[in-house]
């Protein structure tokens, strides 16, 4: 590693790395319930900090000025925060599971409607399709109908021209 000489690149790198450190500190707080304090001075000397519960609390504990106080209000706030965090994590997990179910359903329906499954696309369970999928199926059926009419017309024209050719050669 060496110092970045270009000032603009150095400031951009500082900003990105600072965000990364804050993210790691936040994860440490969330995962381990630890109290964290991070102070960073920018290349221009501007101070930046991230702390939980506060930079003063963490700094005072670090310097042994104020031992951690475990009063009722802090414990209540912490238990409420933890309960809310657990509730949000549960909602998140439920949403992720719903997304996975919908993605699997979408994959099955896509296979059915595109003819990649065991059944033909026109045999897809219509009652399970949404409006967009029904419109796609309608377009495919219209395309199939046009293709069938073109094929029928070509074959009937071919038969009539063959029968005309057959009559003229007799």
C-alpha positions in Angstrom: 0.0 0.0 0.0 1.1 3.5 -0.7 -0.3 7.0 -0.3 -2.7 8.1 -3.1 -1.1 11.1 -4.7 -4.1 12.4 -6.6 -6.1 14.6 -4.1 -9.5 13.9 -5.7 -9.0 10.2 -5.7 -7.6 10.4 -2.1 -10.8 12.2 -0.9 -13.1 9.7 -2.7 -11.1 6.8 -1.2 -11.3 8.4 2.2 -15.1 8.8 2.0 -15.6 5.2 0.8 -13.3 3.7 3.4 -14.9 5.8 6.1 -18.4 4.5 5.1 -17.0 1.0 5.2 -15.6 1.4 8.7 -18.9 2.9 9.9 -20.8 -0.1 8.4 -18.5 -2.6 10.2 -18.9 -0.7 13.4 -22.7 -0.7 13.1 -22.6 -4.4 12.4 -20.5 -5.0 15.5 -23.1 -3.0 17.5 -26.0 -5.0 16.1 -24.4 -8.5 16.2 -22.6 -8.2 19.5 -24.5 -5.5 21.4 -21.2 -3.8 21.9 -20.6 -0.1 22.5 -18.5 1.3 19.7 -16.8 4.6 19.0 -14.9 5.4 15.9 -13.2 8.8 15.3 -11.6 9.6 12.0 -9.9 12.8 10.9 -10.1 13.5 7.2 -6.9 14.5 5.2 -8.0 18.1 5.6 -8.4 17.7 9.4 -12.2 17.5 9.6 -13.3 15.1 12.4 -15.9 12.4 11.6 -17.3 10.0 14.2 -19.6 7.0 14.6 -20.6 5.8 18.0 -23.2 3.8 19.9 -24.7 4.8 22.2 -22.8 8.1 21.9 -19.2 9.2 21.4 -19.1 10.8 24.8 -20.2 7.6 26.6 -17.7 5.5 24.7 -14.9 8.0 25.2 -15.6 8.4 28.9 -15.6 4.6 29.4 -12.4 4.3 27.4 -10.7 6.9 29.5 -12.2 5.4 32.7 -13.9 8.6 33.6 -17.4 7.2 33.9 -17.9 3.5 34.4 -20.8 2.2 32.4 -24.0 3.1 34.2 -26.7 0.4 34.0 -29.8 2.4 35.0 -33.4 1.4 34.4 -33.9 3.8 31.6 -30.9 2.6 29.6 -32.0 -1.1 30.1 -35.6 -0.2 29.1 -34.4 1.6 25.9 -32.0 -1.2 25.1 -34.7 -3.9 25.5 -37.1 -1.9 23.4 -34.5 -1.5 20.7 -33.7 -5.2 20.8 -37.4 -6.1 20.6 -38.0 -3.8 17.7 -34.8 -5.1 16.0 -36.1 -8.7 16.4 -39.5 -7.7 15.1 -38.0 -6.1 12.0 -35.7 -9.0 11.4 -38.7 -11.4 11.6 -40.6 -9.2 9.1 -37.5 -9.2 6.9 -37.2 -13.0 7.0 -40.9 -13.3 6.2 -40.6 -11.0 3.2 -37.5 -12.8 1.9 -39.4 -16.1 2.2 -42.4 -14.6 0.3 -40.0 -13.4 -2.4 -38.5 -16.9 -2.7 -42.0 -18.4 -3.0 -43.0 -15.9 -5.7 -39.8 -16.4 -7.6 -40.3 -20.2 -7.6 -43.9 -19.7 -8.7 -42.8 -17.3 -11.4 -40.2 -19.8 -12.6 -42.8 -22.5 -12.9 -45.4 -20.3 -14.6 -42.7 -19.0 -17.0 -41.7 -22.6 -17.9 -45.3 -23.4 -18.5 -46.1 -20.3 -20.5 -42.9 -20.6 -22.6 -43.3 -24.3 -23.3 -40.1 -25.3 -21.4 -42.0 -27.4 -18.9 -43.6 -30.8 -19.3 -46.9 -29.3 -20.5 -47.4 -27.0 -23.5 -47.6 -23.2 -22.8 -51.3 -23.1 -23.7 -52.0 -25.6 -20.9 -50.8 -23.2 -18.2 -53.2 -22.9 -15.3 -55.0 -19.8 -16.3 -56.5 -19.1 -12.9 -53.0 -18.8 -11.5 -51.8 -16.2 -14.1 -51.8 -12.5 -13.4 -53.1 -9.9 -15.9 -49.8 -9.4 -17.5 -49.2 -13.1 -18.0 -52.8 -13.5 -19.4 -52.1 -10.7 -21.9 -48.8 -12.4 -22.9 -50.7 -15.7 -23.4 -53.3 -13.8 -25.5 -50.6 -12.4 -27.8 -49.1 -15.9 -28.2 -52.4 -17.4 -29.0 -53.1 -14.6 -31.6 -49.6 -15.3 -33.1 -50.4 -19.0 -33.2 -53.8 -18.3 -34.9 -52.1 -16.1 -37.5 -49.4 -18.7 -38.1 -52.1 -21.5 -38.5 -54.1 -19.5 -41.0 -51.0 -18.7 -43.0 -50.0 -22.3 -43.1 -53.6 -23.4 -44.0 -53.7 -20.8 -46.8 -50.3 -21.8 -48.1 -51.3 -25.5 -48.2 -54.7 -24.9 -49.8 -53.1 -22.7 -52.4 -50.4 -25.4 -53.0 -53.1 -28.1 -53.4 -55.1 -25.9 -55.8 -52.1 -25.1 -57.9 -51.1 -28.8 -57.9 -54.5 -29.9 -58.9 -54.5 -27.2 -61.7 -51.1 -28.5 -62.8 -52.4 -32.1 -62.7 -55.4 -31.2 -64.9 -53.3 -29.4 -67.5 -50.8 -32.3 -67.8 -53.5 -34.9 -68.6 
